[in-house]
Amino acid sequence: MERYVTQELAKWQKRKDRLPLILNGARQVGKTWIMKKFGAQFYENVAYVNFDRNERMQMVFSGDFDTKRLLKAISIETGETLQADKTLIIFDEIQEVPNAISSLKYFAEDAPEYSIIAAGSLLGVTLHQGVSFPVGKVEFLKMYPMTFSEFLMAISEDKLLKLIQSQDDLLLSSFASKLIELLKIYYFVGGMPAVIKKYVETKDFDEVRHLQNQLLIAYEQDFSKHAPNMEIPRIQQIWNSIPAQLAKENKKFVYGALRSGAKGRDYERSIGWLVDTGLVHKISLVEQPSLPLSGYQKNAFKLYFLDVGLLAAKSDLPSKVLIEGNRIFVEFKGAFAENYVLQEMIAAAKISPYYWKNKQGTSEVDFIFQKEGMIYPLEVKAEQNLKAKSLKVYDEKYHPKLALRASMADYERVDWVCNIPLYYLGEYLQNQIGV
């Protein structure tokens, strides 16, 4: 399966001033697979070290940080001859050996000619636990579930993807029904690589759902294995509550939905843990859309799943409800559209969004974000309904250069608002905004 992150890895490889790279992201988003594939494609050989339950390498990195000694040990461990310009060194599950994280500083300083990529499923958590971190001596690259464009490539719909990328609005309109059908399938399947692979192999939604449920179980087992003991019940409460929180018309996260009398201070660390693992996205409220948006965020927030397909599985929604539509699914449909849009914003366009609500609480825009020094409001519509009262309120108050609406309707720009088909959104945000 093709992943756009390969292009970013190739740019990293070519830079003369490159530093060791940390590939971060939730478990099962494809980090190990992409590192090995990248190594096989761009290097003569790969020295792969997995630190999970690897006592030998734990012992090696418990000593000093003599890079010559470490390189020799890596060569012995992997059976590979290390050549600075021809070998990719991979440190997988590096969070299991904190000293290996610290060693990246010395590789950057004493052996910069070597290409090193490190990854870890719970690395975000580890970095918040006081690990001696090589500040300024590493680079970061975040990995997410596969985007809708990557999904189209995986299911051999490359021509449809090229059509989206061509920006031929008239032809896109002709094939809109097919793209919408595939988008609804993506809502169910989601972007987890193993799940997409299962769908490609079987086209069986029951098999897809079974694998999704196995992933959910694995994540919940991580709670008990890796989270602080006192936080585990709270983490589970938050995790279980997200579908119900998103099902509300007002999707703001409400602590009272967890238990009677619940307070934010009791759950802050647990939410932080879930965010650090990459399992949830936390989107904060902004009432004043000014630059930088991060300086104006409030305490209110929403939580979304890392993957829209896992949201479907956690909600136990049958494939017919998502793909064929159902009258009892009207409200929750908006949650799926929003979760999808958020994924496309973050993974495809590298956008960090917020949401806007006026102080009176009468108008709310699903997302606002900044790019190229401009702030854009983005309203999400699950179907072809183009009414956007809150977007109009926002426009009348702040007069943005451009307001965006994502829906199942065709592409159209009228005055101050641009309607973008949901299946086109990731490519649009990546290539058109700010151009």
VEXZADREN-292649 format. One line per 5 residues: number of its first residue (from 1); their letters; for each residue x, z, y of C-alpha. Coordinates in nm, 4 decimals, decimal comma. Last residue first. Example, Ala and Ser with C-alpha at 12.3 -4.5 7.8 and 13.67 -1.06 7.14 Angstrom:
BEGIN
2) SA) 1,3670 0,7140 -0,1060 ~ 1,2300 0,7800 -0,4500 $
end
This chain:
BEGIN
435) VGIQN) -0,2154 -0,2767 2,9061 ~ -0,3132 0,0907 2,9401 ~ -0,5666 0,0686 2,6596 ~ -0,5414 -0,2632 2,4763 ~ -0,2999 -0,2297 2,1848 $
430) QLYEG) -0,3369 0,1120 2,0233 ~ -0,6805 0,1976 2,1571 ~ -0,8170 -0,1443 2,0601 ~ -0,6570 -0,1456 1,7127 ~ -0,8017 0,1965 1,6372 $
425) LYYLP) -1,1453 0,1123 1,7796 ~ -1,2167 -0,2192 1,6079 ~ -1,4282 -0,0843 1,3185 ~ -1,6132 0,1388 1,5646 ~ -1,7115 -0,1594 1,7775 $
420) INCVW) -1,5951 -0,1037 2,1362 ~ -1,8392 -0,0818 2,4266 ~ -1,6669 -0,0895 2,7653 ~ -1,8157 0,0914 3,0640 ~ -1,7588 0,0577 3,4381 $
415) DVREY) -1,9064 -0,2871 3,4975 ~ -2,0266 -0,4251 3,1644 ~ -1,7730 -0,4753 2,8874 ~ -1,9021 -0,5747 2,5455 ~ -1,7725 -0,5593 2,1909 $
410) DAMSA) -2,0533 -0,5687 1,9380 ~ -2,2670 -0,2679 1,8470 ~ -2,1679 -0,0200 1,5728 ~ -2,0566 0,2260 1,8399 ~ -1,7596 0,3422 2,0462 $
405) RLALK) -1,8184 0,3898 2,4188 ~ -1,5357 0,3810 2,6689 ~ -1,5214 0,4503 3,0418 ~ -1,2834 0,2564 3,2656 ~ -1,1358 0,3170 3,6088 $
400) PHYKE) -1,2941 0,6615 3,6001 ~ -1,5402 0,7502 3,8779 ~ -1,5241 1,1315 3,8488 ~ -1,8770 1,2581 3,9232 ~ -2,0894 0,9460 3,8765 $
395) DYVKL) -1,8836 0,8407 3,5760 ~ -1,9160 1,1785 3,4029 ~ -2,2943 1,1770 3,4524 ~ -2,3081 0,8220 3,3140 ~ -2,1034 0,9249 3,0103 $
390) SKAKL) -2,3433 1,2139 2,9586 ~ -2,6399 0,9768 2,9590 ~ -2,4890 0,7355 2,7071 ~ -2,7579 0,5070 2,5688 ~ -2,5912 0,2345 2,3629 $
385) NQEAK) -2,7661 0,2993 2,0300 ~ -2,5989 0,0663 1,7816 ~ -2,5147 0,3346 1,5225 ~ -2,2950 0,6458 1,5107 ~ -2,2426 0,6555 1,8872 $
380) VELPY) -1,9210 0,8067 2,0204 ~ -1,8480 0,8577 2,3923 ~ -1,4937 0,8158 2,5198 ~ -1,3786 0,9312 2,8645 ~ -1,0456 0,7869 2,9832 $
375) IMGEK) -0,7785 0,9533 3,1953 ~ -0,4960 0,7375 3,3332 ~ -0,1209 0,7984 3,3572 ~ -0,0347 0,5540 3,0791 ~ -0,2734 0,7312 2,8426 $
370) QFIFD) -0,4859 1,0405 2,8884 ~ -0,7742 1,1479 2,6702 ~ -1,1406 1,2404 2,6834 ~ -1,3595 1,2859 2,3798 ~ -1,7222 1,3567 2,2884 $
365) VESTG) -1,8564 1,3593 2,6436 ~ -2,0902 1,6486 2,7255 ~ -2,3669 1,6943 2,9809 ~ -2,6027 1,9857 3,0491 ~ -2,3539 2,2698 3,0032 $
360) QKNKW) -2,3743 2,3627 3,3705 ~ -1,9950 2,3662 3,3861 ~ -1,9786 2,0042 3,2756 ~ -1,8540 1,9281 2,9270 ~ -1,5472 1,7291 2,8292 $
355) YYPSI) -1,3667 1,6896 2,4961 ~ -0,9946 1,6788 2,4288 ~ -0,7800 1,4059 2,2771 ~ -0,4149 1,3752 2,1698 ~ -0,3592 0,9995 2,1343 $
350) KAAAI) -0,1029 0,8518 1,8951 ~ -0,3044 0,5238 1,8824 ~ -0,3473 0,4682 1,5088 ~ -0,3153 0,8222 1,3724 ~ -0,4555 1,0384 1,6530 $
345) MEQLV) -0,7202 0,8112 1,8036 ~ -0,8173 0,6643 1,4664 ~ -0,8584 1,0105 1,3129 ~ -1,0677 1,1263 1,6088 ~ -1,2918 0,8217 1,5791 $
340) YNEAF) -1,3499 0,8948 1,2097 ~ -1,4351 1,2605 1,2735 ~ -1,6695 1,1510 1,5538 ~ -1,8473 0,8945 1,3357 ~ -1,8789 1,1464 1,0552 $
335) AGKFE) -2,0203 1,4103 1,2889 ~ -2,2667 1,1601 1,4362 ~ -2,4028 1,0836 1,0912 ~ -2,4790 1,4543 1,0551 ~ -2,7693 1,4180 1,2967 $
330) VFIRN) -2,9370 1,1149 1,1365 ~ -2,8762 1,2002 0,7698 ~ -3,2339 1,2928 0,6855 ~ -3,3368 0,9305 0,7593 ~ -3,0882 0,7947 0,5106 $
325) GEILV) -2,8191 0,5284 0,5349 ~ -2,6959 0,2843 0,2729 ~ -2,3289 0,3815 0,2891 ~ -2,3370 0,7481 0,3802 ~ -2,6540 0,8584 0,2024 $
320) KSPLD) -2,5913 0,6272 -0,0912 ~ -2,2422 0,7733 -0,1445 ~ -2,3835 1,1203 -0,2033 ~ -2,2954 1,3929 0,0507 ~ -2,1321 1,7027 -0,0968 $
315) SKAAL) -2,0367 1,8301 0,2512 ~ -1,6821 1,9008 0,1285 ~ -1,6753 1,5520 -0,0223 ~ -1,7971 1,3805 0,2951 ~ -1,5532 1,5839 0,5056 $
310) LGVDL) -1,2821 1,4843 0,2570 ~ -1,3680 1,1207 0,3271 ~ -1,3488 1,1807 0,7039 ~ -0,9939 1,3120 0,6768 ~ -0,8016 1,5840 0,8618 $
305) FYLKF) -1,1281 1,7720 0,9046 ~ -1,2613 1,8512 1,2518 ~ -1,2673 2,1732 1,4503 ~ -1,4236 2,1995 1,7955 ~ -1,3038 2,4059 2,0911 $
300) ANKQY) -1,3948 2,6584 2,3619 ~ -1,0999 2,8513 2,5074 ~ -1,0543 2,6117 2,7993 ~ -0,8145 2,3224 2,8549 ~ -0,7027 2,2365 3,2071 $
295) GSLPL) -0,3243 2,2225 3,1751 ~ -0,3414 2,0167 2,8566 ~ -0,5277 1,7474 3,0502 ~ -0,2183 1,6769 3,2553 ~ -0,3519 1,5333 3,4722 $
290) SPQEV) -0,7103 1,6062 3,5763 ~ -1,0400 1,5981 3,3885 ~ -1,1820 1,9368 3,4945 ~ -1,4094 2,0895 3,2301 ~ -1,1705 2,0439 2,9371 $
285) LSIKH) -1,2735 2,1747 2,5952 ~ -1,0250 2,1854 2,3089 ~ -1,0015 1,9712 1,9971 ~ -0,8532 2,1452 1,6929 ~ -0,7707 1,9083 1,4076 $
280) VLGTD) -0,7814 2,0485 1,0559 ~ -0,5711 2,0244 0,7385 ~ -0,2437 1,9612 0,9211 ~ -0,0858 2,2753 0,7752 ~ -0,0217 2,4043 1,1267 $
275) VLWGI) -0,3883 2,3549 1,2213 ~ -0,5033 2,5588 0,9209 ~ -0,2582 2,8372 1,0079 ~ -0,3638 2,8370 1,3728 ~ -0,7273 2,8755 1,2685 $
270) SREYD) -0,6283 3,1774 1,0617 ~ -0,4221 3,3237 1,3444 ~ -0,7093 3,2928 1,5927 ~ -0,9718 3,4382 1,3569 ~ -1,0009 3,8063 1,4501 $
265) RGKAG) -0,9280 3,7381 1,8183 ~ -1,2234 3,4973 1,8268 ~ -1,4742 3,7648 1,7377 ~ -1,7201 3,7801 1,4468 ~ -2,0292 3,9944 1,5134 $
260) SRLAG) -2,2310 3,8509 1,2263 ~ -2,0205 3,6323 1,0012 ~ -1,8706 3,2853 1,0062 ~ -2,1478 3,1268 1,2157 ~ -2,0826 3,3914 1,4817 $
255) YVFKK) -1,7416 3,2376 1,5397 ~ -1,9021 2,9242 1,6857 ~ -1,6995 2,6011 1,6912 ~ -1,8540 2,3601 1,9405 ~ -2,0448 2,0865 1,7595 $
250) NEKAL) -2,3539 2,1101 1,9765 ~ -2,5979 1,8927 1,7836 ~ -2,5045 2,1004 1,4789 ~ -2,3786 1,9274 1,1638 ~ -2,0193 1,9754 1,2819 $
245) QAPIS) -2,0427 2,3537 1,2436 ~ -2,2050 2,3115 0,9014 ~ -1,9223 2,0844 0,7836 ~ -1,6578 2,3234 0,9292 ~ -1,7886 2,6457 0,7742 $
240) NWIQQ) -1,6042 2,6317 0,4421 ~ -1,2643 2,5953 0,6066 ~ -1,3340 2,8767 0,8532 ~ -1,4478 3,1163 0,5810 ~ -1,1550 3,0220 0,3558 $
235) IRPIE) -0,9076 3,0875 0,6374 ~ -1,0766 3,4211 0,7064 ~ -1,0538 3,5308 0,3416 ~ -0,6847 3,4241 0,3243 ~ -0,5703 3,5859 0,6497 $
230) MNPAH) -0,4840 3,9324 0,5187 ~ -0,2812 3,7835 0,2334 ~ -0,0652 3,5694 0,4624 ~ -0,1113 3,2032 0,3626 ~ 0,1080 3,0371 0,0999 $
225) KSFDQ) -0,0333 3,0768 -0,2489 ~ -0,3910 3,1847 -0,1738 ~ -0,4490 2,9206 0,0924 ~ -0,2560 2,6598 -0,1064 ~ -0,5162 2,6986 -0,3814 $
220) EYAIL) -0,7742 2,5901 -0,1252 ~ -0,5788 2,2729 -0,0595 ~ -0,5541 2,1985 -0,4313 ~ -0,9293 2,2529 -0,4746 ~ -0,9998 2,0102 -0,1907 $
215) LQNQL) -0,7689 1,7541 -0,3520 ~ -0,9527 1,7907 -0,6832 ~ -1,2830 1,7411 -0,5012 ~ -1,1503 1,4193 -0,3525 ~ -1,0469 1,3019 -0,6988 $
210) HRVED) -1,3970 1,3625 -0,8364 ~ -1,5515 1,1916 -0,5328 ~ -1,3478 0,8755 -0,5902 ~ -1,4341 0,8690 -0,9598 ~ -1,8034 0,8997 -0,8705 $
205) FDKTE) -1,7627 0,6258 -0,6103 ~ -1,6361 0,3797 -0,8703 ~ -1,4622 0,0724 -0,7270 ~ -1,2147 0,1486 -1,0097 ~ -0,8612 0,0465 -0,9118 $
200) VYKKI) -0,9128 0,0002 -0,5364 ~ -1,1191 0,3205 -0,5176 ~ -0,8517 0,5192 -0,7046 ~ -0,5826 0,3818 -0,4747 ~ -0,7930 0,4810 -0,1743 $
195) VAPMG) -0,8184 0,8327 -0,3172 ~ -0,4432 0,8543 -0,3795 ~ -0,3722 0,7365 -0,0232 ~ -0,6068 0,9829 0,1533 ~ -0,7829 0,7710 0,4164 $
190) GVFYY) -1,1525 0,8245 0,3605 ~ -1,3552 0,7101 0,0607 ~ -1,6993 0,7940 0,2032 ~ -1,6465 0,7010 0,5686 ~ -1,4300 0,4118 0,4431 $
185) IKLLE) -1,7311 0,2749 0,2575 ~ -1,9240 0,2958 0,5833 ~ -1,6433 0,1017 0,7530 ~ -1,6586 -0,1646 0,4829 ~ -2,0293 -0,2218 0,5469 $
180) ILKSA) -1,9671 -0,2280 0,9222 ~ -1,6964 -0,4897 0,8734 ~ -1,9295 -0,7056 0,6667 ~ -2,2100 -0,6785 0,9227 ~ -1,9711 -0,7518 1,2102 $
175) FSSLL) -1,8501 -1,0828 1,0647 ~ -2,0230 -1,3074 1,3183 ~ -1,9610 -1,0573 1,5986 ~ -1,5910 -1,0660 1,5210 ~ -1,6011 -1,4441 1,5571 $
170) LDDQS) -1,7429 -1,4135 1,9077 ~ -1,5099 -1,1303 2,0064 ~ -1,1893 -1,3048 1,9005 ~ -0,9618 -1,0055 1,9591 ~ -0,7094 -1,1517 1,7119 $
165) QILKL) -0,6357 -0,8034 1,5733 ~ -0,9868 -0,7706 1,4344 ~ -0,9581 -1,1163 1,2767 ~ -0,6189 -1,0241 1,1324 ~ -0,7825 -0,7200 0,9734 $
160) LKDES) -1,0590 -0,9387 0,8290 ~ -0,7976 -1,1703 0,6849 ~ -0,6077 -0,8776 0,5312 ~ -0,9101 -0,7605 0,3338 ~ -0,7016 -0,6902 0,0243 $
155) IAMLF) -0,8466 -0,3397 -0,0387 ~ -0,5211 -0,1753 0,0744 ~ -0,4960 -0,3962 0,3820 ~ -0,8464 -0,2955 0,4925 ~ -0,7598 0,0715 0,4341 $
150) ESFTM) -0,4517 0,0340 0,6528 ~ -0,6748 -0,0956 0,9325 ~ -0,9191 0,1923 0,8759 ~ -0,6327 0,4375 0,9134 ~ -0,4515 0,6009 0,6228 $
145) PYMKL) -0,4292 0,9795 0,6283 ~ -0,1753 1,1210 0,8742 ~ 0,2010 1,1318 0,9139 ~ 0,3857 1,2858 1,2071 ~ 0,7385 1,1833 1,3009 $
140) FEVKG) 0,9859 1,4319 1,4414 ~ 1,3493 1,3999 1,5463 ~ 1,6235 1,6523 1,4831 ~ 1,9147 1,8134 1,6660 ~ 1,7380 1,9199 1,9866 $
135) VPFSV) 1,6250 2,2482 1,8331 ~ 1,7788 2,3010 1,4889 ~ 1,5324 2,5698 1,3693 ~ 1,6298 2,9122 1,2439 ~ 1,3034 2,9928 1,0648 $
130) GQHLT) 1,0935 3,2491 1,2524 ~ 0,7652 3,1905 1,0702 ~ 0,6177 2,9203 1,2933 ~ 0,8407 2,6480 1,1497 ~ 0,7237 2,7402 0,8006 $
125) VGLLS) 0,3583 2,6758 0,8850 ~ 0,4302 2,3267 1,0138 ~ 0,6480 2,2613 0,7096 ~ 0,3640 2,3229 0,4676 ~ 0,3711 1,9811 0,3014 $
120) GAAII) 0,7416 1,9319 0,3614 ~ 0,9562 1,6406 0,4695 ~ 1,3179 1,5655 0,5509 ~ 1,4752 1,2276 0,6275 ~ 1,8522 1,1908 0,6490 $
115) SYEPA) 2,0536 0,8784 0,7370 ~ 2,4253 0,9593 0,7419 ~ 2,6502 0,8517 1,0331 ~ 2,5684 1,1726 1,2211 ~ 2,7889 1,3775 0,9839 $
110) DEAFY) 2,9289 1,6683 1,1856 ~ 2,6750 1,7207 1,4659 ~ 2,3511 1,5863 1,3175 ~ 2,4437 1,7091 0,9692 ~ 2,5203 2,0456 1,1228 $
105) KLSSI) 2,1806 2,0709 1,2919 ~ 2,0062 1,9558 0,9733 ~ 2,1533 2,2593 0,7968 ~ 1,8915 2,4886 0,9546 ~ 1,6140 2,3126 0,7617 $
100) ANPVE) 1,8184 2,3430 0,4421 ~ 1,8584 2,7126 0,5195 ~ 1,4788 2,7434 0,5145 ~ 1,4702 2,6396 0,1479 ~ 1,1079 2,5930 0,0328 $
95) QIEDF) 1,0239 2,4318 0,3683 ~ 1,2339 2,1339 0,2596 ~ 0,9590 2,0143 0,0268 ~ 1,1538 1,6852 0,0104 ~ 1,5045 1,6318 0,1485 $
90) IILTK) 1,5743 1,2581 0,1349 ~ 1,9197 1,1047 0,1872 ~ 1,9115 0,7301 0,2528 ~ 2,2313 0,5570 0,1435 ~ 2,3907 0,2344 0,2716 $
85) DAQLT) 2,5490 0,3164 0,6067 ~ 2,6936 0,6560 0,5169 ~ 2,7613 0,5817 0,1514 ~ 2,6622 0,8593 -0,0879 ~ 2,7222 0,7781 -0,4546 $
80) EGTEI) 2,4049 0,8855 -0,6356 ~ 2,3738 1,1173 -0,9344 ~ 2,1094 1,3147 -0,7464 ~ 2,2507 1,6662 -0,7886 ~ 2,6154 1,5559 -0,7888 $
75) SIAKL) 2,5734 1,3470 -0,4724 ~ 2,3800 1,6239 -0,3016 ~ 2,6544 1,8735 -0,3906 ~ 2,9221 1,6469 -0,2431 ~ 2,7164 1,6034 0,0726 $
70) LRKTD) 2,6782 1,9806 0,1038 ~ 3,0515 2,0418 0,0645 ~ 3,1337 1,7773 0,3241 ~ 2,8627 1,9185 0,5522 ~ 3,0129 2,2690 0,5554 $
65) FDGSF) 2,7002 2,4685 0,6352 ~ 2,7979 2,7895 0,4590 ~ 2,6342 2,9229 0,1462 ~ 2,2629 2,9619 0,0699 ~ 2,2285 2,5829 0,0795 $
60) VMQMR) 2,4013 2,5373 -0,2557 ~ 2,2045 2,8235 -0,4122 ~ 1,8705 2,6713 -0,3136 ~ 2,0046 2,3411 -0,4441 ~ 2,0645 2,4848 -0,7882 $
55) ENRDF) 1,7434 2,6879 -0,7898 ~ 1,5213 2,3851 -0,7411 ~ 1,1697 2,5284 -0,7626 ~ 1,0588 2,2921 -0,4818 ~ 1,3728 2,1680 -0,3084 $
50) NVYAV) 1,3221 1,8025 -0,4045 ~ 1,6394 1,6032 -0,3409 ~ 1,6313 1,2217 -0,3373 ~ 1,9551 1,0288 -0,2841 ~ 1,8360 0,6728 -0,2230 $
45) NEYFQ) 2,0331 0,3526 -0,2771 ~ 2,1017 0,0158 -0,1153 ~ 1,8893 0,0974 0,1876 ~ 1,5949 -0,0623 0,3751 ~ 1,3321 -0,1356 0,1096 $
40) AGFKK) 1,4181 0,1270 -0,1516 ~ 1,4592 0,3941 0,1160 ~ 1,1322 0,3017 0,2828 ~ 0,9532 0,3158 -0,0521 ~ 1,1030 0,6563 -0,1292 $
35) MIWTK) 1,0113 0,7974 0,2116 ~ 0,6634 0,6407 0,1984 ~ 0,5822 0,7903 -0,1413 ~ 0,7055 1,1371 -0,0508 ~ 0,5034 1,1456 0,2735 $
30) GVQRA) 0,1796 1,0028 0,1346 ~ -0,0980 1,2049 0,3009 ~ -0,1116 1,4310 -0,0067 ~ -0,0187 1,7601 0,1651 ~ -0,0621 1,7601 0,5406 $
25) GNLIL) 0,1923 1,6077 0,7755 ~ 0,5504 1,6180 0,8992 ~ 0,8358 1,3753 0,8541 ~ 1,1470 1,5418 0,9950 ~ 1,4168 1,2923 1,0920 $
20) PLRDK) 1,7889 1,3645 1,1083 ~ 1,9125 1,2252 1,4417 ~ 1,9365 0,8649 1,5579 ~ 2,1783 0,7747 1,8347 ~ 2,2622 0,4269 1,7056 $
15) RKQWK) 1,8967 0,3437 1,6537 ~ 1,8309 0,0987 1,3713 ~ 1,7034 0,3545 1,1198 ~ 1,4555 0,5051 1,3655 ~ 1,3044 0,1639 1,4374 $
10) ALEQT) 1,2632 0,1074 1,0621 ~ 1,0930 0,4463 1,0273 ~ 0,8468 0,3482 1,3000 ~ 0,7658 0,0239 1,1203 ~ 0,7180 0,2107 0,7925 $
5) VYREM) 0,4650 0,4358 0,9689 ~ 0,2287 0,1373 0,9701 ~ 0,1630 0,1911 0,5999 ~ 0,1238 -0,0884 0,3454 ~ 0,0000 0,0000 0,0000 $
end
